Amino acid sequence: MTDGSLYQRVLGADFDRLQPELQDYFSLSPGEGRYGFGTGIFDVAGSPIAALRPAFTALPVTNAFFPEFGRGVPFTIRNFPHLDPFGRPSLTAVRNFRFDRTERIFEDTTSLTSPAGLTDYIGRRRNLATDLELTVSDDGRLHMHSPHTRLFLGRLRLPVPVLAGADAHAEQWWDGASSRFQIRTLVRQRQLGAVFVYEGSFSYGYREFDGVLPQDVEPEKWERRL
């Protein structure tokens, strides 16, 4: 594998087609001594289907999908580049959503699991895994698609059936007019439509990082299964 961030390795020459600001954002690599920190507002966050929201509390995955839904939701994001315990180049992200009555966390670790493949491990125990496919649009935006998902419960590896599962799509870009990053994420289920969304803008910078994940960022459990 060549040097560079997860996204540089997977996208190859297409990485240079990203907007320059996105190239910087997605260039974090293990050992470079910095992590990313962003603050912003989600115009919308959560499940737009009211009847479905209580079901998120029953999911066997914590610090991921949540039952709240709101508009104008303040949030922070922290991105830490590192090697996971299995030696794979990884990026761990922690997003904090501040609703009126509570705060929610969505955390995941994206790992390079083959020379050109990424797996995203979601939740406090990283027990929901999905493939991550990357493409670059003609205008330099990054598009991410998660078509195949599986759930790890103890020793069990449970593929989520297509009819019961959902595809996740994310788009990120730099808005020069506001000098902020924009992100739009949509989880869509075939029968129900959009079941979980977050969309908004944020400012972003870098801070020193010694390579050791903070205690509140270290997951409860690491997962290496594919």
CYANA upper distance limits for C-alpha pairs under 8 A (distance plus 0.5 A):
  1 MET  CA      9 ARG  CA      7.87
  1 MET  CA    115 PRO  CA      6.46
  2 THR  CA      9 ARG  CA      7.05
  3 ASP  CA      9 ARG  CA      7.78
  4 GLY  CA      8 GLN  CA      6.19
  4 GLY  CA      9 ARG  CA      6.70
  4 GLY  CA     27 SER  CA      7.52
  4 GLY  CA     29 SER  CA      6.68
  5 SER  CA      9 ARG  CA      6.73
  5 SER  CA     26 PHE  CA      7.56
  5 SER  CA     27 SER  CA      5.66
  5 SER  CA     28 LEU  CA      6.13
  5 SER  CA     29 SER  CA      5.14
  5 SER  CA     30 PRO  CA      8.24
  6 LEU  CA     10 VAL  CA      6.78
  6 LEU  CA     27 SER  CA      8.38
  6 LEU  CA     29 SER  CA      7.89
  6 LEU  CA     89 PRO  CA      7.41
  6 LEU  CA     90 SER  CA      7.59
  6 LEU  CA     91 LEU  CA      8.34
  6 LEU  CA    111 SER  CA      8.06
  6 LEU  CA    112 LEU  CA      6.77
  6 LEU  CA    118 LEU  CA      8.35
  7 TYR  CA     11 LEU  CA      6.31
  7 TYR  CA     15 PHE  CA      7.80
  7 TYR  CA     26 PHE  CA      6.80
  7 TYR  CA     27 SER  CA      7.65
  8 GLN  CA     12 GLY  CA      6.06
  8 GLN  CA     15 PHE  CA      6.21
  8 GLN  CA     26 PHE  CA      8.28
  8 GLN  CA     27 SER  CA      7.49
  9 ARG  CA    115 PRO  CA      7.84
  9 ARG  CA    116 ALA  CA      7.26
 10 VAL  CA    115 PRO  CA      7.61
 10 VAL  CA    116 ALA  CA      5.12
 10 VAL  CA    117 GLY  CA      7.01
 10 VAL  CA    118 LEU  CA      8.25
 10 VAL  CA    134 LEU  CA      8.37
 11 LEU  CA     15 PHE  CA      5.77
 11 LEU  CA    116 ALA  CA      8.33
 11 LEU  CA    134 LEU  CA      7.58
 11 LEU  CA    135 THR  CA      8.07
 13 ALA  CA     17 ARG  CA      8.13
 14 ASP  CA     18 LEU  CA      7.77
 14 ASP  CA    136 VAL  CA      7.28
 15 PHE  CA     23 GLN  CA      7.44
 15 PHE  CA    136 VAL  CA      8.24
 16 ASP  CA     23 GLN  CA      7.73
 17 ARG  CA    136 VAL  CA      7.46
 17 ARG  CA    140 GLY  CA      6.14
 18 LEU  CA     22 LEU  CA      6.51
 18 LEU  CA     23 GLN  CA      6.39
 18 LEU  CA    136 VAL  CA      7.04
 18 LEU  CA    139 ASP  CA      8.35
 18 LEU  CA    140 GLY  CA      4.65
 18 LEU  CA    141 ARG  CA      6.51
 18 LEU  CA    142 LEU  CA      7.37
 19 GLN  CA     23 GLN  CA      6.79
 19 GLN  CA    139 ASP  CA      8.20
 19 GLN  CA    140 GLY  CA      5.34
 19 GLN  CA    141 ARG  CA      7.16
 19 GLN  CA    173 TRP  CA      7.96
 19 GLN  CA    174 TRP  CA      7.60
 20 PRO  CA     24 ASP  CA      6.96
 21 GLU  CA     25 TYR  CA      6.77
 21 GLU  CA    174 TRP  CA      6.93
 22 LEU  CA     26 PHE  CA      6.52
 22 LEU  CA    141 ARG  CA      8.29
 22 LEU  CA    142 LEU  CA      8.41
 22 LEU  CA    173 TRP  CA      7.16
 22 LEU  CA    174 TRP  CA      7.21
 23 GLN  CA     27 SER  CA      6.47
 24 ASP  CA     28 LEU  CA      8.17
 25 TYR  CA     36 GLY  CA      8.47
 28 LEU  CA     32 GLU  CA      8.05
 28 LEU  CA     34 ARG  CA      8.28
 28 LEU  CA     35 TYR  CA      7.79
 28 LEU  CA     80 PHE  CA      8.41
 28 LEU  CA     81 PRO  CA      6.47
 29 SER  CA     81 PRO  CA      5.85
 29 SER  CA     82 HIS  CA      7.59
 29 SER  CA     89 PRO  CA      8.38
 30 PRO  CA     81 PRO  CA      5.21
 30 PRO  CA     82 HIS  CA      4.80
 30 PRO  CA     83 LEU  CA      6.89
 30 PRO  CA     89 PRO  CA      7.27
 30 PRO  CA     90 SER  CA      8.07
 30 PRO  CA    211 GLY  CA      7.74
 31 GLY  CA     81 PRO  CA      8.06
 31 GLY  CA     82 HIS  CA      7.36
 31 GLY  CA    210 ASP  CA      8.39
 31 GLY  CA    211 GLY  CA      6.72
 33 GLY  CA    208 GLU  CA      6.29
 33 GLY  CA    209 PHE  CA      5.30
 33 GLY  CA    210 ASP  CA      6.22
 33 GLY  CA    211 GLY  CA      7.16
 34 ARG  CA     80 PHE  CA      8.30
 34 ARG  CA    206 TYR  CA      6.67
 34 ARG  CA    207 ARG  CA      5.88
 34 ARG  CA    208 GLU  CA      4.98
 34 ARG  CA    209 PHE  CA      4.97
 34 ARG  CA    210 ASP  CA      7.97
 35 TYR  CA     78 ARG  CA      7.71
 35 TYR  CA     79 ASN  CA      6.23
 35 TYR  CA     80 PHE  CA      5.49
 35 TYR  CA     81 PRO  CA      7.21
 35 TYR  CA    206 TYR  CA      6.04
 35 TYR  CA    207 ARG  CA      6.01
 35 TYR  CA    208 GLU  CA      6.93
 35 TYR  CA    209 PHE  CA      6.25
 36 GLY  CA     77 ILE  CA      8.37
 36 GLY  CA     78 ARG  CA      6.07
 36 GLY  CA     79 ASN  CA      5.41
 36 GLY  CA     80 PHE  CA      7.22
 36 GLY  CA    204 TYR  CA      7.42
 36 GLY  CA    205 GLY  CA      6.25
 36 GLY  CA    206 TYR  CA      5.03
 36 GLY  CA    207 ARG  CA      6.92
 37 PHE  CA     76 THR  CA      7.85
 37 PHE  CA     77 ILE  CA      6.26
 37 PHE  CA     78 ARG  CA      5.15
 37 PHE  CA     79 ASN  CA      7.07
 37 PHE  CA    204 TYR  CA      6.18
 37 PHE  CA    205 GLY  CA      6.00
 37 PHE  CA    206 TYR  CA      6.34
 37 PHE  CA    207 ARG  CA      7.63
 38 GLY  CA     76 THR  CA      6.02
 38 GLY  CA     77 ILE  CA      5.56
 38 GLY  CA     78 ARG  CA      7.01
 38 GLY  CA    202 PHE  CA      6.69
 38 GLY  CA    203 SER  CA      5.91
 38 GLY  CA    204 TYR  CA      4.64
 38 GLY  CA    205 GLY  CA      6.86
 39 THR  CA     74 PRO  CA      8.14
 39 THR  CA     75 PHE  CA      6.39
 39 THR  CA     76 THR  CA      4.95
 39 THR  CA     77 ILE  CA      7.00
 39 THR  CA    202 PHE  CA      5.79
 39 THR  CA    203 SER  CA      6.12
 39 THR  CA    204 TYR  CA      7.21
 40 GLY  CA     74 PRO  CA      6.35
 40 GLY  CA     75 PHE  CA      6.02
 40 GLY  CA     76 THR  CA      6.93
 40 GLY  CA    200 GLY  CA      7.90
 40 GLY  CA    201 SER  CA      6.15
 40 GLY  CA    202 PHE  CA      4.37
 40 GLY  CA    203 SER  CA      6.75
 41 ILE  CA     72 GLY  CA      6.38
 41 ILE  CA     73 VAL  CA      5.87
 41 ILE  CA     74 PRO  CA      4.91
 41 ILE  CA     75 PHE  CA      6.36
 41 ILE  CA    200 GLY  CA      6.23
 41 ILE  CA    201 SER  CA      6.41
 41 ILE  CA    202 PHE  CA      7.00
 42 PHE  CA     71 ARG  CA      7.32
 42 PHE  CA     72 GLY  CA      6.02
 42 PHE  CA     73 VAL  CA      5.46
 42 PHE  CA     74 PRO  CA      6.76
 42 PHE  CA     75 PHE  CA      7.52
 42 PHE  CA    198 TYR  CA      6.88
 42 PHE  CA    199 GLU  CA      5.79
 42 PHE  CA    200 GLY  CA      4.51
 42 PHE  CA    201 SER  CA      7.01
 43 ASP  CA     71 ARG  CA      5.66
 43 ASP  CA     72 GLY  CA      5.24
 43 ASP  CA     73 VAL  CA      7.06
 43 ASP  CA    198 TYR  CA      8.06
 43 ASP  CA    199 GLU  CA      6.28
 43 ASP  CA    200 GLY  CA      5.55
 44 VAL  CA     69 PHE  CA      8.04
 44 VAL  CA     70 GLY  CA      6.28
 44 VAL  CA     71 ARG  CA      4.89
 44 VAL  CA     72 GLY  CA      6.83
 44 VAL  CA     73 VAL  CA      7.36
 44 VAL  CA    197 VAL  CA      7.62
 44 VAL  CA    198 TYR  CA      5.99
 44 VAL  CA    199 GLU  CA      6.17
 44 VAL  CA    200 GLY  CA      7.64
 45 ALA  CA     69 PHE  CA      6.19
 45 ALA  CA     70 GLY  CA      6.03
 45 ALA  CA     71 ARG  CA      6.95
 45 ALA  CA     73 VAL  CA      7.40
 45 ALA  CA    196 PHE  CA      8.11
 45 ALA  CA    197 VAL  CA      6.04
 45 ALA  CA    198 TYR  CA      4.68
 45 ALA  CA    199 GLU  CA      7.16
 46 GLY  CA     65 PHE  CA      8.23
 46 GLY  CA     66 PHE  CA      7.26
 46 GLY  CA     67 PRO  CA      7.35
 46 GLY  CA     68 GLU  CA      6.23
 46 GLY  CA     69 PHE  CA      4.80
 46 GLY  CA     70 GLY  CA      7.11
 46 GLY  CA    196 PHE  CA      5.82
 46 GLY  CA    197 VAL  CA      5.97
 46 GLY  CA    198 TYR  CA      6.89
 47 SER  CA     52 LEU  CA      7.86
 47 SER  CA     53 ARG  CA      6.65
 47 SER  CA     67 PRO  CA      7.41
 47 SER  CA     68 GLU  CA      7.61
 47 SER  CA     69 PHE  CA      6.20
 47 SER  CA    194 ALA  CA      8.23
 47 SER  CA    195 VAL  CA      5.76
 47 SER  CA    196 PHE  CA      4.80
 47 SER  CA    197 VAL  CA      6.75
 48 PRO  CA     69 PHE  CA      7.27
 48 PRO  CA    194 ALA  CA      7.78
 48 PRO  CA    195 VAL  CA      6.94
 48 PRO  CA    196 PHE  CA      7.22
 48 PRO  CA    197 VAL  CA      8.06
 49 ILE  CA     53 ARG  CA      7.17
 49 ILE  CA    194 ALA  CA      8.45
 49 ILE  CA    195 VAL  CA      6.89
 52 LEU  CA     56 PHE  CA      7.89
 52 LEU  CA    195 VAL  CA      8.17
 53 ARG  CA     57 THR  CA      8.32
 53 ARG  CA     66 PHE  CA      8.02
 53 ARG  CA     67 PRO  CA      4.96
 53 ARG  CA     68 GLU  CA      7.45
 54 PRO  CA     58 ALA  CA      8.02
 54 PRO  CA     67 PRO  CA      6.22
 55 ALA  CA     59 LEU  CA      7.51
 55 ALA  CA     67 PRO  CA      7.92
 56 PHE  CA     65 PHE  CA      6.75
 56 PHE  CA     66 PHE  CA      6.08
 56 PHE  CA     67 PRO  CA      5.93
 57 THR  CA     66 PHE  CA      7.18
 57 THR  CA     67 PRO  CA      6.93
 61 VAL  CA     65 PHE  CA      8.42
 61 VAL  CA    122 ILE  CA      8.41
 61 VAL  CA    123 GLY  CA      6.13
 61 VAL  CA    124 ARG  CA      7.75
 61 VAL  CA    125 ARG  CA      7.90
 61 VAL  CA    127 ASN  CA      7.26
 61 VAL  CA    128 LEU  CA      7.45
 62 THR  CA    123 GLY  CA      5.75
 62 THR  CA    124 ARG  CA      5.99
 62 THR  CA    125 ARG  CA      7.87
 63 ASN  CA    104 ARG  CA      7.69
 63 ASN  CA    105 ILE  CA      5.59
 63 ASN  CA    106 PHE  CA      5.43
 63 ASN  CA    107 GLU  CA      6.55
 63 ASN  CA    123 GLY  CA      5.45
 63 ASN  CA    124 ARG  CA      5.90
 64 ALA  CA    105 ILE  CA      7.10
 64 ALA  CA    106 PHE  CA      4.89
 64 ALA  CA    107 GLU  CA      6.75
 64 ALA  CA    122 ILE  CA      7.14
 64 ALA  CA    123 GLY  CA      5.52
 64 ALA  CA    124 ARG  CA      8.12
 65 PHE  CA    106 PHE  CA      7.45
 65 PHE  CA    196 PHE  CA      8.23
 66 PHE  CA    104 ARG  CA      7.70
 68 GLU  CA     99 PHE  CA      8.25
 70 GLY  CA     99 PHE  CA      7.43
 73 VAL  CA     97 PHE  CA      7.10
 73 VAL  CA     98 ARG  CA      6.57
 73 VAL  CA     99 PHE  CA      6.53
 74 PRO  CA     97 PHE  CA      6.66
 74 PRO  CA     98 ARG  CA      5.97
 74 PRO  CA     99 PHE  CA      8.00
 75 PHE  CA     95 ARG  CA      7.31
 75 PHE  CA     96 ASN  CA      5.81
 75 PHE  CA     97 PHE  CA      5.12
 75 PHE  CA     98 ARG  CA      6.52
 76 THR  CA     95 ARG  CA      6.11
 76 THR  CA     96 ASN  CA      5.79
 76 THR  CA     97 PHE  CA      7.53
 77 ILE  CA     93 ALA  CA      7.34
 77 ILE  CA     94 VAL  CA      6.13
 77 ILE  CA     95 ARG  CA      4.94
 77 ILE  CA     96 ASN  CA      7.08
 78 ARG  CA     93 ALA  CA      6.01
 78 ARG  CA     94 VAL  CA      5.83
 78 ARG  CA     95 ARG  CA      7.15
 79 ASN  CA     91 LEU  CA      7.04
 79 ASN  CA     92 THR  CA      6.25
 79 ASN  CA     93 ALA  CA      5.03
 79 ASN  CA     94 VAL  CA      7.33
 80 PHE  CA     91 LEU  CA      6.00
 80 PHE  CA     92 THR  CA      5.64
 80 PHE  CA     93 ALA  CA      6.90
 80 PHE  CA    213 LEU  CA      7.84
 81 PRO  CA     89 PRO  CA      8.13
 81 PRO  CA     90 SER  CA      6.40
 81 PRO  CA     91 LEU  CA      4.97
 81 PRO  CA     92 THR  CA      7.01
 81 PRO  CA    211 GLY  CA      8.09
 82 HIS  CA     89 PRO  CA      6.57
 82 HIS  CA     90 SER  CA      5.85
 82 HIS  CA     91 LEU  CA      6.67
 82 HIS  CA     92 THR  CA      8.22
 82 HIS  CA    211 GLY  CA      6.77
 82 HIS  CA    212 VAL  CA      8.44
 83 LEU  CA     87 GLY  CA      5.81
 83 LEU  CA     88 ARG  CA      5.75
 83 LEU  CA     89 PRO  CA      5.08
 83 LEU  CA     90 SER  CA      5.95
 84 ASP  CA     88 ARG  CA      5.92
 84 ASP  CA     89 PRO  CA      7.08
 84 ASP  CA     90 SER  CA      6.62
 84 ASP  CA    111 SER  CA      8.31
 85 PRO  CA    222 TRP  CA      8.10
 86 PHE  CA    224 ARG  CA      7.75
 88 ARG  CA    111 SER  CA      6.73
 88 ARG  CA    112 LEU  CA      6.49
 88 ARG  CA    113 THR  CA      7.47
 89 PRO  CA    111 SER  CA      6.38
 89 PRO  CA    112 LEU  CA      6.19
 90 SER  CA    109 THR  CA      7.04
 90 SER  CA    110 THR  CA      5.98
 90 SER  CA    111 SER  CA      4.74
 90 SER  CA    112 LEU  CA      6.83
 91 LEU  CA    109 THR  CA      6.07
 91 LEU  CA    110 THR  CA      5.76
 91 LEU  CA    111 SER  CA      7.06
 92 THR  CA    107 GLU  CA      7.98
 92 THR  CA    108 ASP  CA      6.31
 92 THR  CA    109 THR  CA      4.70
 92 THR  CA    110 THR  CA      6.87
 92 THR  CA    217 VAL  CA      8.38
 93 ALA  CA    107 GLU  CA      6.15
 93 ALA  CA    108 ASP  CA      6.06
 93 ALA  CA    109 THR  CA      6.80
 94 VAL  CA    105 ILE  CA      7.37
 94 VAL  CA    106 PHE  CA      6.51
 94 VAL  CA    107 GLU  CA      4.95
 94 VAL  CA    108 ASP  CA      7.29
 94 VAL  CA    217 VAL  CA      7.44
 95 ARG  CA    105 ILE  CA      6.07
 95 ARG  CA    106 PHE  CA      5.65
 95 ARG  CA    107 GLU  CA      6.65
 96 ASN  CA    103 GLU  CA      7.28
 96 ASN  CA    104 ARG  CA      6.26
 96 ASN  CA    105 ILE  CA      5.17
 96 ASN  CA    106 PHE  CA      7.15
 97 PHE  CA    103 GLU  CA      6.03
 97 PHE  CA    104 ARG  CA      5.55
 97 PHE  CA    105 ILE  CA      6.71
 98 ARG  CA    102 THR  CA      6.86
 98 ARG  CA    103 GLU  CA      5.02
 98 ARG  CA    104 ARG  CA      7.08
 99 PHE  CA    103 GLU  CA      6.19
 99 PHE  CA    104 ARG  CA      8.15
106 PHE  CA    123 GLY  CA      7.38
107 GLU  CA    122 ILE  CA      6.70
107 GLU  CA    123 GLY  CA      6.06
107 GLU  CA    124 ARG  CA      7.18
108 ASP  CA    120 ASP  CA      7.18
108 ASP  CA    121 TYR  CA      5.95
108 ASP  CA    122 ILE  CA      4.77
108 ASP  CA    123 GLY  CA      6.35
108 ASP  CA    124 ARG  CA      8.17
108 ASP  CA    126 ARG  CA      7.27
109 THR  CA    120 ASP  CA      6.23
109 THR  CA    121 TYR  CA      5.67
109 THR  CA    122 ILE  CA      7.07
109 THR  CA    126 ARG  CA      8.00
110 THR  CA    118 LEU  CA      7.04
110 THR  CA    119 THR  CA      6.16
110 THR  CA    120 ASP  CA      4.74
110 THR  CA    121 TYR  CA      6.66
111 SER  CA    118 LEU  CA      6.12
111 SER  CA    119 THR  CA      5.97
111 SER  CA    120 ASP  CA      6.91
111 SER  CA    121 TYR  CA      8.39
112 LEU  CA    116 ALA  CA      8.08
112 LEU  CA    117 GLY  CA      6.50
112 LEU  CA    118 LEU  CA      5.28
112 LEU  CA    119 THR  CA      7.13
113 THR  CA    117 GLY  CA      6.18
113 THR  CA    118 LEU  CA      6.10
113 THR  CA    119 THR  CA      6.77
114 SER  CA    118 LEU  CA      7.53
117 GLY  CA    131 ASP  CA      8.27
117 GLY  CA    132 LEU  CA      7.94
117 GLY  CA    133 GLU  CA      8.26
118 LEU  CA    131 ASP  CA      6.64
118 LEU  CA    132 LEU  CA      5.87
118 LEU  CA    133 GLU  CA      7.83
119 THR  CA    129 ALA  CA      7.16
119 THR  CA    130 THR  CA      6.25
119 THR  CA    131 ASP  CA      5.23
119 THR  CA    132 LEU  CA      6.27
119 THR  CA    226 LEU  CA      7.92
120 ASP  CA    129 ALA  CA      6.05
120 ASP  CA    130 THR  CA      5.82
120 ASP  CA    131 ASP  CA      6.76
120 ASP  CA    132 LEU  CA      6.98
121 TYR  CA    126 ARG  CA      5.29
121 TYR  CA    127 ASN  CA      7.03
121 TYR  CA    128 LEU  CA      6.20
121 TYR  CA    129 ALA  CA      5.00
121 TYR  CA    130 THR  CA      7.23
121 TYR  CA    223 GLU  CA      7.92
122 ILE  CA    126 ARG  CA      5.14
122 ILE  CA    127 ASN  CA      6.82
122 ILE  CA    128 LEU  CA      5.56
122 ILE  CA    129 ALA  CA      6.62
123 GLY  CA    127 ASN  CA      6.94
123 GLY  CA    128 LEU  CA      7.19
124 ARG  CA    219 PRO  CA      5.89
124 ARG  CA    220 GLU  CA      6.27
124 ARG  CA    221 LYS  CA      7.77
125 ARG  CA    219 PRO  CA      6.54
125 ARG  CA    220 GLU  CA      5.65
125 ARG  CA    221 LYS  CA      5.17
125 ARG  CA    222 TRP  CA      7.14
125 ARG  CA    223 GLU  CA      8.35
126 ARG  CA    219 PRO  CA      7.76
126 ARG  CA    221 LYS  CA      7.05
126 ARG  CA    222 TRP  CA      6.70
126 ARG  CA    223 GLU  CA      6.62
127 ASN  CA    151 LEU  CA      6.35
127 ASN  CA    152 PHE  CA      5.40
127 ASN  CA    153 LEU  CA      7.54
127 ASN  CA    223 GLU  CA      7.44
128 LEU  CA    149 THR  CA      7.66
128 LEU  CA    150 ARG  CA      6.48
128 LEU  CA    151 LEU  CA      5.20
128 LEU  CA    152 PHE  CA      6.81
129 ALA  CA    149 THR  CA      6.16
129 ALA  CA    150 ARG  CA      5.93
129 ALA  CA    151 LEU  CA      6.90
129 ALA  CA    152 PHE  CA      8.42
129 ALA  CA    226 LEU  CA      7.96
130 THR  CA    146 SER  CA      6.43
130 THR  CA    147 PRO  CA      7.75
130 THR  CA    148 HIS  CA      6.02
130 THR  CA    149 THR  CA      4.83
130 THR  CA    150 ARG  CA      6.97
131 ASP  CA    146 SER  CA      5.87
131 ASP  CA    147 PRO  CA      7.07
131 ASP  CA    148 HIS  CA      6.28
131 ASP  CA    149 THR  CA      7.40
132 LEU  CA    144 MET  CA      6.94
132 LEU  CA    145 HIS  CA      6.24
132 LEU  CA    146 SER  CA      5.40
132 LEU  CA    147 PRO  CA      8.07
133 GLU  CA    144 MET  CA      6.06
133 GLU  CA    145 HIS  CA      5.56
133 GLU  CA    146 SER  CA      6.83
134 LEU  CA    142 LEU  CA      7.56
134 LEU  CA    143 HIS  CA      6.27
134 LEU  CA    144 MET  CA      5.28
134 LEU  CA    145 HIS  CA      7.10
135 THR  CA    142 LEU  CA      6.58
135 THR  CA    143 HIS  CA      5.72
135 THR  CA    144 MET  CA      7.13
136 VAL  CA    140 GLY  CA      6.40
136 VAL  CA    141 ARG  CA      6.16
136 VAL  CA    142 LEU  CA      5.37
136 VAL  CA    143 HIS  CA      6.56
137 SER  CA    141 ARG  CA      5.79
137 SER  CA    142 LEU  CA      7.07
137 SER  CA    143 HIS  CA      7.73
140 GLY  CA    173 TRP  CA      8.03
141 ARG  CA    171 GLU  CA      7.41
141 ARG  CA    172 GLN  CA      6.44
141 ARG  CA    173 TRP  CA      5.44
141 ARG  CA    174 TRP  CA      8.32
142 LEU  CA    171 GLU  CA      6.21
142 LEU  CA    172 GLN  CA      5.90
142 LEU  CA    173 TRP  CA      7.10
143 HIS  CA    169 HIS  CA      7.79
143 HIS  CA    170 ALA  CA      6.25
143 HIS  CA    171 GLU  CA      5.07
143 HIS  CA    172 GLN  CA      7.21
144 MET  CA    169 HIS  CA      6.20
144 MET  CA    170 ALA  CA      5.51
144 MET  CA    171 GLU  CA      6.85
145 HIS  CA    167 ASP  CA      7.79
145 HIS  CA    168 ALA  CA      6.28
145 HIS  CA    169 HIS  CA      5.17
145 HIS  CA    170 ALA  CA      7.04
146 SER  CA    167 ASP  CA      6.29
146 SER  CA    168 ALA  CA      5.58
146 SER  CA    169 HIS  CA      7.04
147 PRO  CA    166 ALA  CA      8.22
147 PRO  CA    167 ASP  CA      5.71
147 PRO  CA    168 ALA  CA      7.43
148 HIS  CA    160 VAL  CA      8.27
148 HIS  CA    167 ASP  CA      8.06
149 THR  CA    159 PRO  CA      6.74
149 THR  CA    160 VAL  CA      6.19
149 THR  CA    165 GLY  CA      7.93
150 ARG  CA    157 ARG  CA      7.20
150 ARG  CA    158 LEU  CA      5.89
150 ARG  CA    159 PRO  CA      4.62
150 ARG  CA    160 VAL  CA      5.69
151 LEU  CA    157 ARG  CA      6.38
151 LEU  CA    158 LEU  CA      5.50
151 LEU  CA    159 PRO  CA      6.76
151 LEU  CA    160 VAL  CA      7.37
152 PHE  CA    156 LEU  CA      6.12
152 PHE  CA    157 ARG  CA      5.22
152 PHE  CA    158 LEU  CA      6.69
153 LEU  CA    157 ARG  CA      7.12
153 LEU  CA    158 LEU  CA      8.18
160 VAL  CA    164 ALA  CA      7.16
160 VAL  CA    165 GLY  CA      6.02
161 PRO  CA    165 GLY  CA      6.15
162 VAL  CA    166 ALA  CA      7.48
163 LEU  CA    189 GLN  CA      8.32
163 LEU  CA    190 ARG  CA      7.27
163 LEU  CA    191 GLN  CA      8.36
164 ALA  CA    189 GLN  CA      8.05
165 GLY  CA    189 GLN  CA      6.96
166 ALA  CA    187 VAL  CA      6.74
166 ALA  CA    188 ARG  CA      5.84
166 ALA  CA    189 GLN  CA      4.84
166 ALA  CA    190 ARG  CA      7.31
167 ASP  CA    187 VAL  CA      6.18
167 ASP  CA    188 ARG  CA      5.99
167 ASP  CA    189 GLN  CA      7.09
168 ALA  CA    185 THR  CA      7.72
168 ALA  CA    186 LEU  CA      6.21
168 ALA  CA    187 VAL  CA      4.76
168 ALA  CA    188 ARG  CA      6.84
169 HIS  CA    185 THR  CA      6.21
169 HIS  CA    186 LEU  CA      5.81
169 HIS  CA    187 VAL  CA      6.87
170 ALA  CA    183 ILE  CA      7.68
170 ALA  CA    184 ARG  CA      6.07
170 ALA  CA    185 THR  CA      4.69
170 ALA  CA    186 LEU  CA      6.84
171 GLU  CA    183 ILE  CA      6.22
171 GLU  CA    184 ARG  CA      5.76
171 GLU  CA    185 THR  CA      6.97
172 GLN  CA    181 PHE  CA      7.71
172 GLN  CA    182 GLN  CA      6.15
172 GLN  CA    183 ILE  CA      4.94
172 GLN  CA    184 ARG  CA      7.02
173 TRP  CA    181 PHE  CA      6.35
173 TRP  CA    182 GLN  CA      5.86
173 TRP  CA    183 ILE  CA      7.13
174 TRP  CA    179 SER  CA      7.71
174 TRP  CA    180 ARG  CA      6.61
174 TRP  CA    181 PHE  CA      5.06
174 TRP  CA    182 GLN  CA      6.53
175 ASP  CA    179 SER  CA      6.17
175 ASP  CA    180 ARG  CA      6.08
175 ASP  CA    181 PHE  CA      6.48
175 ASP  CA    182 GLN  CA      7.13
176 GLY  CA    180 ARG  CA      7.52
179 SER  CA    203 SER  CA      8.24
180 ARG  CA    201 SER  CA      6.67
180 ARG  CA    202 PHE  CA      5.99
180 ARG  CA    203 SER  CA      5.66
180 ARG  CA    204 TYR  CA      8.22
181 PHE  CA    201 SER  CA      5.93
181 PHE  CA    202 PHE  CA      5.83
181 PHE  CA    203 SER  CA      6.78
181 PHE  CA    204 TYR  CA      8.12
182 GLN  CA    199 GLU  CA      8.17
182 GLN  CA    200 GLY  CA      6.32
182 GLN  CA    201 SER  CA      4.84
182 GLN  CA    202 PHE  CA      7.11
183 ILE  CA    198 TYR  CA      8.42
183 ILE  CA    199 GLU  CA      6.09
183 ILE  CA    200 GLY  CA      6.19
183 ILE  CA    201 SER  CA      6.75
184 ARG  CA    197 VAL  CA      8.17
184 ARG  CA    198 TYR  CA      6.57
184 ARG  CA    199 GLU  CA      4.78
184 ARG  CA    200 GLY  CA      7.17
185 THR  CA    197 VAL  CA      6.04
185 THR  CA    198 TYR  CA      5.82
185 THR  CA    199 GLU  CA      6.61
186 LEU  CA    194 ALA  CA      7.09
186 LEU  CA    195 VAL  CA      8.34
186 LEU  CA    196 PHE  CA      6.56
186 LEU  CA    197 VAL  CA      5.10
186 LEU  CA    198 TYR  CA      7.30
187 VAL  CA    194 ALA  CA      6.28
187 VAL  CA    195 VAL  CA      6.34
187 VAL  CA    196 PHE  CA      5.60
187 VAL  CA    197 VAL  CA      6.73
188 ARG  CA    192 LEU  CA      8.00
188 ARG  CA    193 GLY  CA      5.60
188 ARG  CA    194 ALA  CA      4.76
188 ARG  CA    195 VAL  CA      6.20
188 ARG  CA    196 PHE  CA      7.69
189 GLN  CA    193 GLY  CA      5.54
189 GLN  CA    194 ALA  CA      6.78
189 GLN  CA    195 VAL  CA      7.03
213 LEU  CA    217 VAL  CA      6.48
213 LEU  CA    218 GLU  CA      6.27
214 PRO  CA    218 GLU  CA      6.74
